[in-house]
Amino acid sequence: MEKTLLSEIAIACDGVLEGEDREIFEISTDTRTIKEGSLFVAIRGENFDGHDFCRAAYENGASALLVERKVDYPLPQIIVDDTRKAQLLFAKHYRSKFVIPVVGVTGSVGKTTTKEMIYAVLSSEFKTLKTEGNFNNDIGVPKMIFRLDGTYQAAVFEMGMSDLNEITHLSKAAMPTVSVISNIGVSHLENLKTRENILKAKLEILDGMADDAPLIINIDNDMLSTVKLDRKVITVAIENKNADCTAENIVQKDEKTFFDITYNAETYPAFVPTIGIHNVYNALEAFCVGVQVGIEPKKCADALAGYVTTGMRQRVRKEKSIVFIEDCYNASPDSQKAGLNALKDIEAKRHIAVLGDMLELGAVSKQAHYDVGKYAAEKGIDMVFALGEESQSIFFGAKENGIDSSFHFLSKDELSKKLLECLQPGDAVIFKASRGMKLEEVIKNIYKGMGIENE
């Protein structure tokens, strides 16, 4: 963060500064990261109140506090009505200091993968800041914005939501110069009720963009194909050949996906070091972002090879003649089906799916889980191991539609034991569930049981 006076911060967030003016070099909501020159923001949450941690911030060396009520510590304090809103307001002000390409990314699934591919493309030309971890909400996005300094030439920020009006605030703070909506699925139906509302929520990314800032969308997605806007829209697709940017000649080999990008009547060979058709869409969006910010198309296509999988997202390992796909970061009906497609695309003697509960689906949960099991059967998956209460419906969907080797477990240990008994050389296995299921614990059990080092 570039040094900023407390008085400037107070004006930007409609606060009142009490105490001396000081230079601030960092803004933090976590007392564990406090150091000299930090402004501690006392955020109130459902289960905590950051004001209770002002003492720890003071003792750890904070230079000032951003609070909703004055606290009894000898530090300058900016007093505001709402610290969360104040932090977003200052983030917007701070972001406005940087005249650089800023990319906003949202979508029901694949946000992080798309963000990482965009980062790979932008980094081929610019020093680029990207969202780290799960910093994609109203606390995380400001944190990432505050990491900007004069050395960065571009940034890509991921924006998540669980309800309406959330992305509006993030977009207004980040002010994207180009944005991507990767897809509209069924994640967050519990709150939003309909896919039309999910589309409405995702389109809030426009709220912080200039009128001439372009939006990139995937028009093979049924909901995004209906979008009509009075602004520049760049479309990507595989099936719809009327899109501005398309992919063809898609070939998966050695855990890589090769394809040709067609854009402006020119063709650019490309590959990404991961599997699955859904990742080709992500790559097309990243390619278009690069072109929109001025990078040569061929350089954009070539840069996709530098994509690096993060966390537990579709990491592919081959051990003891078995291909393992570790994809335990999150799951929705759309991403589960995409994972099954990717699994089936791998050349293997048997295709085995280890699938856990998908969370936040509300009233459609039972049917959505059943449909995933049915889809596994339609794709010709050989075995299904379902984990969790909701995933009993995956088991039923698979079993009733022809996968005889279908199993349901409530215990990770029991599932692990059965899977270890069944695995054979030549198999390909995917592990996928919502983050809360901690399916990586099953992976650890399998690797341990097979004598494979867990990296």
N, C-alpha and C positions, 0 to 999 in steps of 0.2 A: 504493500500500500504506500502511496505517496503521502508525505507528511501533510497533515491538514489541521488547522486550528479548531479548537473546540467551538469558538464563536461561529465559524463557518458551518460546522455540523449542526449547531443549535438552530441557525436560521433555516438550513435545508430541511430539517425535520420538525419545524414549527414548535421548537422547544424553548425553554428559558434556561440560560446558563447562570448558575449560582457558583461563585468562586472565580479564581483567576483563570485567564485564558492560557491554554497550553497547546503544544503541538502533539498530535496523535499520529502514531505510526502503524497502529493495528487496532482492529475492532474484534472483540471476542464475546461469545455468549457462554464460554466454558472457562471456569476459573483455573482449570488445569493447564490452559495454554496462555495464561496471563503472564506478561512480562512488562518491563518498564516501557512506557510509551503506549500502553494499551488502554483503550476505552472498553470497559465492561458493560455489556447491555443486559439488563436484568429482565429476562423474558419470563412471562407467566404462561405456564402450561396447564393441562388438565390435572396433572398429578404433582406439580411442583411450582414454586414461585422463586424466580431468580433473585428477587430482593433478599431472600434468605441467605444468598451466597455472596452478598456484597462485602461482608467481613472477610471472607476467604479471598475475594478479589483484591481488597485493600492490603491484606497481609502478603499476598503474592506479588505485589508491586504495581497494581493498576495505577494509571495516572489520572483517571477520571471515571465517572459512572454515568450511564444513561438509565434513568429510572422514572417510574410513574409517581413516586412520592419521595420526598427528601428523606435520606437515611443519615444516621448519626455517625458518619465517618469523615475525617478531615481530608476530603477530596473534592475537587470541583465536580459539580453534578449538573447534567442537563436533564431538566424535568419536562416530561411529555405526558400526553393523555394515554398513549398506547405505545409501548416500546417496540412491539413487532411492526406496527405501521411506521413508526419513526425510523426504524432501521431500513425499511424498504424505501422510504422517502429519501434518506441520505444515500442509499445505494444508487437510486436514480440520479441524484445530483452528482455523485462521484463518477458514475458511468459516463455522464455527459462530458467529462473532461477528455475523453479518449475518442479521437476520430479514426476509428479502425473498423474493419469488418467484424461484425458480431453476429453469430448464428444462433438462432433459437431452435431447439429440437423438442418435439413432443409427439405423442402417439400412444395407442393402447398397449402395444408391445414393441420391443426392439429399440426403444429410445436410446439406451446406453450403447448398443452395438452401432446404431446409426451415428451417434455422437463420436464414437471412437474411429469410425471410418472417415467421418468428416475431419477429425483431428489429423488422421494420417494424410489426407489430401492437403489440408491447409499447412501442415508442418513442412510439406515439400517446398513451400515458398516463404512462409512466415514463421516467426516465433509465436507460438499459439498457446493460449491458456484454455484449459478445458475443465469441465465439471469433474470433480473427483468424488469417488464413492457414491453415496446417495444424497448428495447436496443439491437436490432438485426441488425443494419446497420453499416456503416463504422465509425460512431461516437459512437454508443452505445456499440458495441463489445469491442473496446479498453477500454471504461469506465468500463466494467465488468472485463476485464483482470486486470486492475489496482487495482481492489478490492482484488485480490489474496494477501495473505500473508502466512507466515510460518505455520499458524494454519490450513490451508485448506489441505485436503487429496485428494480431487477430485473436478472437476468442470464440469458443463454442460452449453454450450453456444449455443443459438439459432441463426441461420443465415438466414436472409431474403434477398430478392433481387427484383429488378424490371427490370433488364436487364442483359445482358451478362457481364462477367468480374468483377462483384461485389462480388460474393461469393469467388472468387479466393483471393482477398485481405483479406477478413475476415478469410479464412482458413489459409492463410500464417501467419497471426498474432496470431491466436489461436492455431495452430499446434495440431489438435485433434489426440489423440491416438486411438480413435474409433469414427466412425461417422454413422449417420442414415439419410437415405432419405426415408421419410414416404410414399410419393406418388407423382405422376406427374399428375396434373389436367390441368385446363385451365386458372388459375389465371395469370395475366400479359400478356395475348395474345396481348393486345394493343401495347406493346413494342416488344415482342418476336415473334409475328406472328404465330408460329407453336408450337405444343407440343414437337416436336423434339428439338427445340431451348430451350424450358423450361427444358427438360431433360439434355441438354448440360450444361445449366446454373447451374442446381442443382449438376451435377457431378463435378463442379469446387471445391466442398468441398474436393475432393481428392488432390487438389493442395498444400495444406499445411500439408498433412499427410505423414508419413514415408511409405516406400514401403511395410512394413510388418504390417501396421496398418489396422485392419479389417473395412469393410463397411457392414452395415446392411440395407437390402432393403426388401420391401413388393412385392413379385412376383405375388400376385393376381392383382396388378396394371399392366395394359397392357403394359405401356411404360417401367416400371422397369423390367418386365419379359424379356425384350430384352437385358438387360445389361450383357455384357461379359467383364470381367476384368482380368488382370494378377496380381491379388492380392487376399487375403482372403476375400471372400464374404459370409456373413451369411444371409440366406433367411428366411422370415417369410410368412405365408399364412394361410388362413382358407380353401379356396377351393382347392388349389394346395397341394396335400398331399405329393409331392416330396420336399417340403420346409424343411429346417433344423429344423424349429420350427413352430408348428401348434397349432391351438385351435379347440376344439370340445366340444360337450355337452353344448352349449351356451344357458343360460337361463337368462332372465331378470325378476327380482322380486323386488318389493319395492324400485324402483329407483336405483337398483344395478344390475350389470351384472356379472353372475357367469359362469365360463368356466374351462375346463381342458387344461393345456399346455402340449404338447408332445414334448420332446426334448431328443435326444440321447436315444431313445427307453424307456424313463422314462416319467411318467405322474405326473403332479403337479397341484392339485386343486388351483384355484385362483379366486379372484373377484376384481372388481373395483367399487367404490361408485359413479357410473354414468351410463348412459344408452347409447345404440347404438353399433351396430356391429363395426363401425369405431373405437370405443375406444378399442375394443379387439385387433385390429391391433396395436394401439399405445402401448398397454400393452405388446404384444409379443415383440415389438422392445425394450421396456424398460427392459424386462426380459433378452433378449439376451445381451444387454449392460452390465447388472450386471454380467452375466456369463463370459463375455469377460474380465472384469476387476478383476475377481477372487472371486466373491461372490458365495456362494453355491446356486445351482438352487432353492432348496426349500425356502431358505431365500429370494431369488429374487421374487418368486411367492407370498409368504406371504406379502412382503413389498408393493405390488401393492395396498393392502387395505388402505395404508396410503396416497394414492393420494388425493390431495385437489384441487378442481376446483378454478380457479383464475378469477378475473374480471367478465366479463359478458359472460363467456363461458359455455354454456349448464348447467346452474344452475337450478336445479329442486326444485320446491316448491309445496306443496299441501295446498291449502287454500279453505275453504268453499266447500269441496268435488270437487274441480277443480284442476287438475294438470297443473302447469305452467312451461314451459321450457324457461328460459331466455337465449338467445344465440345471443346477439347483438354485439359481438366484431368484427366479420367480416363475410363475406359470399362470396362464389363462387358457380358456378353451382354444383360442386361436394359436397361441404359442405351443400348446400341447400338440395340436395337429401339425403345426410346422415342424416340431421336433420329430414326430412320427414320420413325416415325409423325409426329413433328413436321415433318419435311421434307415428307412427303407432304401434310400439311394446308395447306401453303403453295400458293397458286394460282400455277402456273408452267407454262411450255411443256414444260420437261423437269426432272426431279428427279435430281440427281447426288449420289452418296454417295462421299466420300473417307474410307475407313476403315482404321485401323491396328491393330496387334496389341493384344490384350487380355491383360494379364499376370496372373500368379498363379492360373491356372486348372488347373494340374497335369495330371492324366491326361485330363481332359475337354476340354482346350484345342482339339485338332484338331476334334472334333465340334462344340464350341461356336462356333468360328469358321465352320465350314461352315454351321451353322444360321443364323447371322447373314446370310450370303450368300443362303441359301435364303429367308429372311424378306424380304430386300430384293426378291427376285423376286416373292414373294407380294404385297407391297405395291405393286407396279407401278413400282418405281424404274427409271429409264431407263438410267442408267450407274453402274457401280461401279468405283472406283479403289482397289485394295487395296495397302497398304504394309506390308512386313515379312515375316519368315519364316513366322510363324504365320498371317498373313493370306492366304497362298496358299490356305488352305482357304476363306476368304471368297470369293475369286475363283472357286474350283471350285463352291461352293454357289450363287453367282449365275449363273455360266455354264451349269451343268448344269440349272438350273431356269428358263432362258429369257431371261436378260439377255445378249444377244449382245455389247453394248458393255461388256464387263467386262475389266479390265486388272489386272495384278499387277506390282509394282515392288519392288525392294530399295533403290533409290536415290530420295531425295527430289527430287533435281534432275531425274531422268528423269520422275518422276511429274508434277512441276510443268510441265515442257516439254509433255508430252502433254495435260495438262489445259488449259493455255493455248491449245493448238491447237483444243480442242473447245468451249470456253465460248462461249455465244451470249447476246445480250440475251433476257431472258425466262426464263433458267434460275434454278433455286434449288439451292444447293450446301450440304451439311453436311460439316464436317471433324470427325472424332471418333476418338480413340484413347486408349490409356492414356498417362498422363503421361510415362512413360519414353520414348515414341516421339518426343516433341518435334514434334508435327505442326504446331505454329505456325510452324515453319520453312518448311513448304510454303505456308502462308497468306501469309507474307511474300514468298515468291517470286512467288506469283500477283498480289498487290497491286503489287509492283514491276513485274512484266511488263505489267500493265494501266495503270500510271501512277496508281495509287491510293495516297494517303497512308496509311501504316500507323500508326494511332492507338495 
